[in-house]
Amino acid sequence: MAAQRSVASGGVVWRGTHARVEVALVHRPRYDDWSLPKGKVHDGELAIAAAVREVGEELGAATMPSRRLGSVRYTVDGMRKDVTFWAMRYRGGSFTPSAEVDEVRWLRVADARELARYDTDRVVLDEFAEMPPPDAVVMLLRHAKAGKRADWDGPDLQRPLDDTGRAQALALVPFLSCFGIDRVISATPARCVQTVEPFAKGAGVAVEVDATFDDEVFVEAPSAALTGLLSLAKPGHVALVCSQGITIPALIDRIAGGIVDSDTRKGAAWVLSLVDGDIVDVDYYDDPAERRSVES
């Protein structure tokens, strides 16, 4: 009989500077162990949302997720557990001891490896330590669905989201809310602006319209879009750019050509992790409305 499966998420939460990085381990009195903060993904919940929630509950911490560290798998009492981790910058908070977690320790990575009970946590810590922790995040989001151009009588810049696209824009809100976005930039087309409006309204962030990220402008001046994108990387901040089907794949090809497939579905996003202005990692997230059903 196949083992039952449990899906969980967690984070390597870090603070400090690149010269001295500390990560958080939590003590669970039930097991008397030290481990990375993590927890079960609820039904219908995105894995990244579960990671942010669990870290928030266990550490009392606000975080800035960046690069996805990968997954570990193990079996406990006949149940297979799959746990995905993210690197998360600590942005503040207040820890309150509970029955689940009664102590938190901030340690250098080498010391955390020594204290952690489980080999799987050490694997994740080793992956985290392979490069300096990202200090800035820039997200690239392709606009949601807007029907067919041939079916729209007006100027293409004014072509709006269709019913499916509006549903995608709403489904993006909990996903985008995980990253601590504090700046939202959109290409000129109405479908781009409408894709990020629900999130921006809820987050209290203005939508800045920048034609640099329009497909037509990109074809004429591709270097300007890349320069503009990199200029958005500010330590401790997260910027979101919503653009189109020519610009985004082309930018990904320039950033990570030959490493990842740059194909980008409508409503999908790329998370670019940066260190001192240099891109060190690129993660792709499919349309969250579809990812939610896969991850639950």
C-alpha positions in Angstrom: 0.0 0.0 0.0 1.4 3.4 -1.0 2.3 5.8 1.8 -0.1 8.7 2.4 1.3 12.1 1.4 1.5 15.4 3.3 2.5 18.6 1.6 4.3 21.3 3.7 6.2 24.5 3.2 8.8 26.5 5.2 11.6 29.0 5.0 15.2 29.7 5.7 14.6 33.0 7.4 17.7 35.2 7.5 18.8 38.5 8.8 21.9 40.6 9.0 24.3 41.5 6.2 26.2 39.4 3.7 29.3 39.7 6.0 27.3 38.1 8.9 24.1 36.2 8.0 22.0 34.6 10.7 19.2 32.1 10.1 16.3 31.1 12.4 15.8 27.7 14.0 12.7 26.9 16.1 12.4 24.6 19.1 9.3 22.4 19.1 8.7 21.1 22.7 6.4 18.3 21.4 9.4 16.7 19.7 12.2 18.4 21.7 13.9 19.2 18.4 15.5 22.2 16.6 14.4 22.6 13.0 13.6 25.1 10.2 10.1 26.7 10.5 7.6 24.9 8.4 4.0 23.6 8.4 1.3 21.9 6.4 -0.2 23.4 3.3 -3.9 23.8 3.8 -6.4 22.6 1.2 -6.6 25.1 -1.6 -3.6 27.0 -0.3 -0.6 28.0 -2.4 2.7 26.5 -1.2 4.4 29.9 -1.1 1.4 31.3 0.9 1.7 28.4 3.4 5.4 29.1 3.8 4.8 32.8 4.6 1.9 31.9 7.0 3.8 29.2 8.8 6.9 31.3 9.3 4.7 34.2 10.5 2.9 31.9 13.0 6.1 30.2 14.3 8.4 33.2 14.4 6.0 36.1 14.6 7.9 37.4 11.6 7.2 39.5 8.5 9.4 38.2 5.7 10.4 38.9 2.1 10.5 35.5 0.2 13.0 35.3 -2.7 14.5 32.3 -4.3 12.9 28.9 -4.0 15.4 26.5 -2.3 13.8 23.3 -3.5 12.0 20.4 -1.8 12.9 17.6 0.6 11.1 14.3 1.1 11.0 12.0 4.0 8.6 9.5 5.7 7.3 9.7 9.2 5.0 7.0 10.7 4.2 5.7 7.2 3.3 9.1 5.8 5.4 10.7 3.0 6.1 14.4 3.6 7.1 16.7 0.8 8.4 20.1 2.1 9.3 23.1 -0.1 11.5 25.9 1.3 12.2 29.5 0.3 14.9 31.9 1.3 13.1 34.6 3.3 14.5 37.9 4.5 13.4 38.9 8.0 11.6 42.2 8.0 10.7 42.4 11.6 8.2 41.0 14.1 7.8 39.8 17.7 8.2 36.2 18.7 5.7 34.9 21.3 6.3 31.4 22.8 3.5 28.9 22.2 2.8 25.2 22.8 4.0 24.5 19.2 7.2 26.6 19.3 8.7 27.8 22.6 12.0 29.2 21.5 13.8 30.7 18.5 17.5 30.9 18.0 19.3 33.1 15.4 22.6 31.4 14.3 25.3 31.5 11.7 24.5 28.8 9.0 27.3 26.5 10.2 26.0 26.7 13.8 22.5 26.1 12.6 23.6 23.0 10.8 25.1 21.7 14.0 22.0 22.4 16.1 19.4 21.1 13.5 18.3 17.6 14.3 17.4 16.5 10.8 19.6 15.8 7.7 16.9 17.2 5.5 17.2 20.6 7.2 20.9 20.5 6.7 20.4 19.8 3.0 18.2 22.9 2.8 20.7 25.0 4.8 23.5 23.9 2.5 21.5 25.0 -0.6 20.8 28.3 1.1 24.5 28.8 1.7 25.5 28.2 -1.9 25.1 31.9 -2.7 24.7 35.1 -0.7 21.1 35.6 0.3 19.1 37.8 -2.0 18.7 41.4 -0.8 16.2 42.5 -3.5 13.4 41.0 -5.5 11.9 42.0 -8.9 8.9 40.2 -10.2 7.8 39.9 -13.9 4.2 39.2 -14.4 2.5 38.5 -17.8 -0.9 40.1 -18.0 -4.0 37.9 -17.6 -6.3 36.8 -20.5 -7.9 39.5 -22.6 -9.6 37.6 -25.4 -8.5 37.6 -29.0 -7.2 40.8 -30.7 -9.4 40.0 -33.8 -12.5 40.1 -31.6 -11.8 43.7 -30.3 -12.9 46.6 -32.4 -11.0 49.4 -30.5 -7.3 50.3 -30.2 -5.3 47.3 -29.0 -3.9 49.4 -26.1 -7.4 49.6 -24.7 -8.3 45.9 -25.1 -9.5 44.9 -21.6 -9.3 41.6 -19.6 -12.1 39.2 -20.4 -14.1 37.3 -17.8 -11.3 34.6 -17.4 -8.7 37.3 -17.1 -10.5 39.2 -14.4 -10.8 36.0 -12.5 -7.0 35.5 -12.9 -6.3 39.0 -11.7 -8.3 38.3 -8.5 -6.6 34.9 -8.0 -3.2 36.6 -8.3 -3.9 38.8 -5.2 -3.0 36.1 -2.5 0.0 35.0 -4.5 1.4 38.5 -5.0 0.6 39.4 -1.4 3.2 36.8 -0.2 6.2 38.8 -1.4 6.0 42.2 0.3 5.7 44.1 -2.9 6.0 47.8 -2.4 6.2 49.1 -6.0 3.9 48.2 -8.9 4.8 49.1 -12.5 2.6 48.3 -15.5 3.1 48.5 -19.3 0.7 50.8 -21.1 -2.0 48.3 -22.3 -5.2 48.4 -20.3 -5.0 44.6 -19.8 -1.7 45.0 -18.1 -2.9 47.7 -15.7 -6.1 45.8 -15.0 -4.1 42.6 -14.1 -2.4 44.3 -11.2 -5.1 46.7 -10.1 -6.8 44.3 -7.7 -3.6 43.6 -5.9 -2.4 47.2 -5.9 -5.7 48.4 -4.5 -5.6 45.9 -1.6 -2.0 46.7 -0.9 -2.4 50.4 -1.0 0.2 50.8 -3.7 -0.1 53.0 -6.8 0.2 51.5 -10.2 2.9 53.3 -12.2 2.5 53.1 -16.0 5.8 52.8 -17.9 5.9 52.4 -21.7 9.4 51.0 -21.4 7.8 47.6 -20.8 5.4 47.7 -23.8 6.0 45.1 -26.5 6.1 47.7 -29.2 8.7 49.8 -27.3 10.7 46.8 -26.3 11.1 45.7 -30.0 12.6 49.1 -30.7 14.7 49.4 -27.6 15.2 46.1 -25.8 18.2 47.3 -23.8 16.1 50.0 -22.2 13.7 47.5 -20.7 16.5 45.4 -19.2 18.1 48.5 -17.8 14.8 49.7 -16.4 14.1 46.3 -14.9 17.5 46.1 -13.1 17.1 49.7 -11.8 14.1 48.6 -9.8 16.2 46.3 -7.6 16.6 48.1 -4.3 17.9 46.3 -1.1 15.0 45.3 1.1 12.4 46.1 -1.5 10.2 44.2 -4.0 9.1 45.6 -7.3 6.4 44.1 -9.6 6.4 44.7 -13.4 3.4 43.6 -15.4 4.2 43.3 -19.1 3.4 41.3 -22.3 4.1 38.2 -24.2 7.1 39.5 -26.3 8.8 41.5 -23.6 8.8 39.0 -20.7 10.2 35.9 -22.5 12.8 38.1 -24.2 13.9 39.6 -20.9 14.2 36.1 -19.4 16.3 34.9 -22.3 18.6 37.8 -21.8 18.8 37.2 -18.0 19.0 33.4 -18.0 19.3 32.3 -21.6 19.8 28.5 -21.9 19.2 27.9 -18.2 15.4 28.1 -18.1 12.6 27.9 -20.6 11.4 31.5 -21.1 7.8 30.6 -22.2 5.4 32.5 -20.0 1.7 31.8 -19.8 -0.8 34.6 -19.2 -1.1 35.2 -15.5 2.2 33.6 -14.8 5.2 35.3 -13.0 8.9 35.2 -12.7 10.6 36.0 -9.4 14.1 37.4 -9.9 16.4 37.3 -6.8 19.2 39.8 -6.8 22.4 40.4 -4.8 24.1 43.8 -5.1 22.1 44.4 -8.3 23.1 41.1 -9.9 20.5 38.5 -10.7 21.4 35.3 -8.9 18.3 33.2 -9.3 15.1 33.0 -11.5 11.9 31.2 -10.4 8.8 30.6 -12.5 5.3 30.5 -11.1 2.4 29.4 -13.2 -1.0 30.9 -13.1 -1.8 30.7 -9.4 -5.4 29.7 -10.0 -4.1 26.5 -11.5 -1.2 26.0 -9.1 -3.5 26.1 -6.1 -5.3 22.9 -7.4 -2.0 21.2 -8.0 -0.4 22.0 -4.7 -3.4 21.2 -2.5 
